[in-house]
Amino acid sequence: MHEAGATTSMLRDGFILLGAGLAFVLLFRRLGLGATLGYLIAGAVVGPQILGLVGDAESKLGVAELGITLLLFVVGLELNPSRLWRMKEDIFGLGLIQVVACGVAISAIIAIFAHFSLPAAFALGLPLALSSTAQVLPMLQSAGRLRTPFGERAFSILLFQDLSIIPLITIIAAMSRNPADTGGPPGWLLVIYTVAAIVGLILAGRFVLRPLFRGIGNLGEREMFVFAALFTVIASAALMEALGLSTALGAFVAGVMLADSPYRHELETDVEPFRSILLGLFFLTIGMMLNLHAIAERPLFVLAMALALIATKALVIFLIGVAFRMSWRGALALGVLLSQGGEFGFVLFAQAQNAYLIAPDAASLFGAIITLSMATTPFLMMATRKLREQPAVVGEEREGPNADGANALVVGYGRFGQTVGQIMLASDIPVTLIDTDIEMIDIAAEFGAKVYYGDGTRIDVLRQAGAAEAELILFCIDGDQITPDIVEGVHEAFPGAAIYVRAYDRRALVKLKNGAATLVVREVMESAVKMARAALDGLGIDKAEINRAEEMYRARDKERLRIQIEAGDIRAARALTAQQVPWGDGK
């Protein structure tokens, strides 16, 4: 009977939490406030502080923290080791300075104005220097800025913050007043554990994980692929937890080790639904744990400390950004984006409480301050949007696209878009060129091309550029930034325009093929065919035989694409793959 009651309670809690999360996120999305704030408010409403419909937030938080672990795994998949090495200066330069400077500044404010002892001030201030990876990364991803220079700098800071959890735990343990902590491992041993664990994960990724996924891929069992992906994340996190280290760091390293493997896209697709659900559950439980009674007892203190936290971090990060030669607008955007407290603050506050450095009431109070600061980020980003945009002063402004009667809009004027745009201009087709890369715009101007500044994936920018009257909209953007949702939205807004899309690879093409686009082109398909023809010609193969080989390839490729699109599975039609390119998916 007890087990049946527990099951009923779990189902009931799940029904209430998911229902509340769905309702509030839809509402907050519609209001432009973001999903994170919706989850936080939903958790607070159904939690024990207001309606009391769901309780036991602590036990749910243990499961929900897997969402952060999965988030770091997905982020790791986006970063192959060479790209990570390229970012090392920002990670260990910008990130280190941010954590130290913000931690010391906030600790000083707590010690001076809140009258905490110096150890307690550091135990509270250093965790507050960390920002919310779980909130900031989805914001960067949804805005399409994660892989931009600005997004990489923000990510570098967040990554160093995650790495700094280990030394912060060591610092708290060193200041501990709890006699039981004296038997714990010293800081230098934790460092050795960390290095050993990372080396172990790297070796496991190369010699265990890749052969494992290769074997599963050969079997064609999609369910086992999902199972193995979750196993990889949880195993790496469990290893770190057993050593007393950051579980998120373990998942991140595992992701990096698979970033340059042929299974990256499939892994990301398989893990994404679990990440989204668990991350939403994480914010729901944080909202449930929000101590509204503590806020009600000392509302001015909570509000003042939250404002001090936001202002201090924004100012310090702004100054650091300027020192690292960012434009003041970019530095301001970085400061505002990372101005909130982070989810790992709750973990470190619990460590400080166990170390007898802070009282339980202080942990609850500063937990509320973190939550309040996280809730302000969407509002601050909206409030400072015009200030963070490109300058609007005479002589410095970037001219945005305008409706000048162009028949075609070319979005993205890189190496691909230049060819498309120049051929159309050579055919006397009026073209409007749009890009967000300032350097590219300036270089194009030197060669006499007029490229307008603007984010061509936004409906309002396209409308301003004259998309309502245009016959063609051509997305020539690098990478896989153009999603089916973007294409569908553009088609609904401008049904009279034919949409042409540059697809990054076969996977992107399969996702986009059944959408509203008139044509989806794989970016390297024709150049690869041209090279193959030249190579065969160099071997002295007869031209008729070369034509036959190309026709056979195109026919099989077309049939394979048809099967993959119908099945919605990139691994479909494996027999056709083996006949044409046994070594891989091709482009």
Secondary structure, DSSP 8 states (H G I E B T S, - for coil): -HHHHHHHHHHHHHHHHHHHHHHHHHHHHHTTS-HHHHHHHHHHHHSTTTT--S--HHHHHHHHTHHHHHHHHHHHHT--HHHHHHTHHIIIIIHHHHHHHHHHHHHHHHHHHS---HHHHHHHHHHHT---HHHHHHHHHHTT-TTSHHHHHHHHHHHHHHHTHHHHHHHHHHT---GGGGGS--HHHHHHHHHHHHHHHHHHIIIIIHHHHHHHHHHT-HHHHHHHHHHHHHHHHHHHHHTTS-HHHHHHHHHHHTTTSTTHHHHHHHHHHHHHHHHHHHHHHHHHH--HHHHHHSHHHHHHHHHHHHHHHHHHHHHHHHHTT--HHHHHHHHHHT-S--THHHHHHHHHHHTTSS-HHHHHHHHHHHHHHHHHHHHHHHHTHHHHSS--STTT-------S--SEEEE--SHHHHHHHHHHHHTT--EEEEE--HHHHHHHHHTT--EEES-TTSHHHHHHTTTTT-SEEEE--STT---HHHHHHHHHH-TTSEEEEEESSHHHHHHHHTSS-SEEEETTHHHHHHHHHHHHHHTT--HHHHHHHHHHHHHHHHHHHHHHHHHT-TT--HHHHHHH-TTS---
